Amino acid sequence: MERVHKAVVLGVNYYTSLSVIRCLGREGIAVTTVDCSHDRTYVLESKYISEKIIAPHYQTDEKALLACLIRYAQKQQTKPVLFPSLDPYVECVDRHLEELRHYYLINQIEQGLSTRLMDKHSLAELAVQYGVKIPESVPGYHPHLIEAVEKETGYPCILKPADSTAFGRLFHVKVFHICNRSELTEELRKVKEAGLDFIIQRVIPGFDDHMYTFDAYLDQNSKVAHWMTAQKYRQYPINFGASVYTAQKYVPELYDIGAPFLEAAGFKGFAEVVRIRRPQIRQRLRKHRSVVLEKHSAVLPQRKSTGHLISG
């Protein structure tokens, strides 16, 4: 069946964009990709891509990128559906949401919501606001940071960037894993010299196969229309990376916390809630954000006595 609306996938150098392209292409949807370069973009080898566009970089000329997107949409008979597939593109679309909605079909309608959900500080505030427990955390701007970390989170702990993309580009890791005061002092020096915002958070123990996911699609009324759950077996990098081996596993308790949180936040589109199981009585939650199709974390009460479910 011929599909009327084209899909425009923004950013094509990560597996998330490849997944979007494959899923849409298999349904007969024409897919156009947009990125600043065709170098090192293995995604462009997909047979499901109909058009490939090189556009200005969002960092060097965001206005020109916006103009490029608008020109392409104006040439189409119907509004394309816009799929930003990386954090920086999600933020870019969010900044220009009101203008882009004149030319594209976009899940989000509230400007600023995507950015707030991606930012670790505001995401933690939303979690508290909607009754989602989070582990001990210390913001990077705390006036007595080292003392607060040792009192609130202890060691080991992790330093998580507010801007994961900038942090990863500079340090080539997702987080800093810290085991003592000496390591904390050194990692703080690095991020402060780089001018990056961050939080320090207690480490929740458990290997990759202790993690479970709640994946959902929320409609334009911010109601969960479709959902599934799965168990992770491997991430890359281990413990703090993206899923590379996951199996579907039905865990209905995840809906009880994931759906109310996402609906209350007013989210629209695809989201993933990740949590980790550990054999302790206390319930905690570790917040986890991602890219494109935003990731949010939540805690889940476990019904059996073998452990508790904690977000990853």
N, C-alpha and C positions, 0 to 999 in steps of 0.2 A: 504494500500500500504506500502510495506517495505521501510524504509528509510535507505540509505547507511551510512550516517555519524551519529555517536553518538553525543550526547550533554554531555559535562562535565560542571556541575554547581559547581562553586568554592565558598564555604561559604554557610551554610544551617541553619543559626539560625535567620532568619529574613523573613518577609512576601514577600519580593521581590523574594527571591529564590523559595519560594513556588509557586508564580505566574508563574515564568519561567518554573518550573517543570510541572505544570499543563497544561500550554499552549502547551508545546512541547509534553508531554505525550499523550494528547488528539489527537494529529496529528500522533500518531504512532511512534514517535521518541524515541529511547532508551536513557534514561537519567542516567548518572552516577553522583553521588554527591561526593564531596571532602571537608573534613573539618578536623580540628585538634582533634575533639572529637565528640562523639555521645551523650554527656550529654546535657540536656536542649535544644535539637534540635527537636522540634515538627515537623519540616518540613519533617524529615525522616519517618514519618508515612504515607506519600503520597503513594498511590498505583501505581503511575506512575514511581517510581524509580526502575531501573533495577539493579544497582550496587551501593554499598556504600563503600567509601574508607576513611580510617583514614590516614591523612598525617601529617608531621611535621608542627608546628605552624610557620606562616610567621614572627613572631617577634623573636622567639628564634633560628630558623634555616631555614632561607629563601633559602639557597642553597640546603638543603635537600628537601624542598618542591618542588623546581624547578626540582630536579632530580626525585622525585616521579611522577610529572606530565609528564615528558619526558618518563619515563619507561612505564607508562600506554599507552601513545600515540603510542609508538613503537610497542606495542603488537596488535594494531588495523590494520585492513586491509586498512582502509582509514582514513584520518585525522579527528579527532573529532572536533566539534565546541566548543570553550571555552567561557563560560559565567561567568565572575567574578561578584558576586552578592552583594558585600559589598565594601565600599570605600577602605579599606586596601588591598583587593585582586585586585581591579582595579589598584591601585598604584603598587602593586607587579608585575602584568602582564606588566604594562607599563615599569617598570624598565628592564624587561627581554624580551621585545617585539620581538626584532630581533631574539633571540634564539628560543623562543616559536613558532614563525611563521613557523619555519621549521617542526614543529610537529602538530600544530593546525591551524584550520581556525579561524581567529580573525578579527573582524570588523575593528579595527583601524590599520593603517599601518604606521603612523607617531609617532615615539617614543617621549614621553614627552607631547603629546597633551592632553591626558586624565588627566594627573596630573595638567597641567596648567588650564584646565577647572574646575577642582575640587577645586583648591586653590582660596580662596576668593579675594586675592589681584590681582592675575593675571587675574581672571575672570572679575573683575571690570575694569581692564585695557583693556581687549578685548572688553568689552561692550562700553567703551568710543571710542575705535578705530573704531568700526563698527557702531557708531552713536546711541547706545542704552543709553537712559538717566537712571541715577541711582540716588538714594536719597543722601542727604548729608551724607558723611562718613568721618571718621577720622582713619587713620591707627594706630595700636598700638605702632608703633615706633616714633610717633610724639614727638618732644622734649618738647612741652608744651601741653601735651595731655588733661588735665582737662580743661584748658582754651580754647583749640580748640574745644573740645566737646561742651562746653557751648555756644560757638560762632557759630559753624557750625550746630550742630544737635539739641541742646537743650534737654530738658527732656519732656516726657520720651524718652529713647533711648534703644538700645539693644547692648550688647556685643556679637559678633559672632566670634566663633573660626575659625581659618584657617583649623585646623584639627578637624572636628566634631566628629570623632570616639574617639580620645584620650580625648577630652573635655567631651563627654558624659560618657565615662568610669569612669572618675574621679569625675564629678559633678552630673551625673545622670539627666541632663537637656540638652536641645539643645542650649539654649542661656541664658544670664543673662538679665533680664528686669530691667532697672534702672530708678528711678524716681527723684533722687536728687543727689547732690554732695557727700553726706555721703555714699550713696549706691554705687556710682561710685568708690569712693576711696576704699571701701571694696572689691568690685569685681575685681578691678585692682590688689589689693594685692594678691588675690587668684590666678589669672592667671599668674602673674609674678612669684610667688613662684613656680608654677607648670612648668614654663618655656614654656608656650604656646603662640603662635602667635595669633593675633586677630585684628578685626576692630570694631569700634564703629559706629553705624548707626542709623539714625532717624527712629522712629517707624511710620509705615504707618497704620492709623486707619482702622478699619473694621473687622467684625467678619468672621468666616470661610466661610460662605455662600456668601461672597463678592468675593471669589477667583475663578478664572477660569483657565483651563489648556489647553495648546496646546501640544498634543502628536504626535510625528512624527518619522518615520523611514527614515534615510538617507542612500542611496546606496553607493557603492564604489567610485562614482564620487562626493560624498558629495552633492547630490541632494535629496530633499524631495520626496520620492516615495509614501508614504502613510501618512495620517495625520487625526486627529480627535480633537474635542474640547469637554470640559466638564465643569461642575460647581461643585465645592466642597460644601459640606454641613457640614461636620465635619472633624476636624483633631485631632490627638492625639500626643503630648499635644495640647490643644486649642491654636490657633493663630500661633504657631511656630512648629507644628508637621507634621507628615505624614498623608496623606489622609486615612480616614477610611470609609467615605461615600461620594460617588461621582456619579453624574448623567450626562449622555451624553447630551450636549447642543451645538447646532451649533452656533459658533461665528466666522464668516469668517475673521474679522479684525485681529484676532490673527495670522493668516498665514502671513499677510503682514509684521509683524515685526519678528515673530519667525523663519520663513523659511529663510529669507535673513541673519539673524544673524548666525544661525547654519551652513548654507552653506558657508558663508564667513569665518567662523572659521575653516572650513575643517573637521567638525565632520562627523563621520560615525557610523551608528547604531541607537539605540533608544535614544530619548531625550524628555524631558518634559519642557515646558515653563509655568510658573505660574504667573498670574497677579491678582491684586485686584482692585475692583471698589470702588470708593468713590465719594461722591457728591461735588466735588470741581473743579474749573476751571483749576488749575495748574496740570500739568502732572508730576508724579514722578515714580520712579521704585525701587522696593526692590528686591535685588538679592537673589536667593534661590538655593543651590546646594544639591545633594543627592547621593547617594550611587552608586550604581551599574550601573545602566543604567542612565547615568548622567543627572542631572537636571540643566537647565539653565533658567534664567529669562529675561524677556524683557518687555518694555513698549509698550502700544498700544493706538493710538489715538482713541477716541470714537466719533462716528458720531452723537449721540444724545446729547441733552443739559442736560440730567439728571446726568451726571457725567463723569468721566474719568477712563480709565483702567490703572491700575498700577500693576507691577509685584509683586508677593508675595514671 
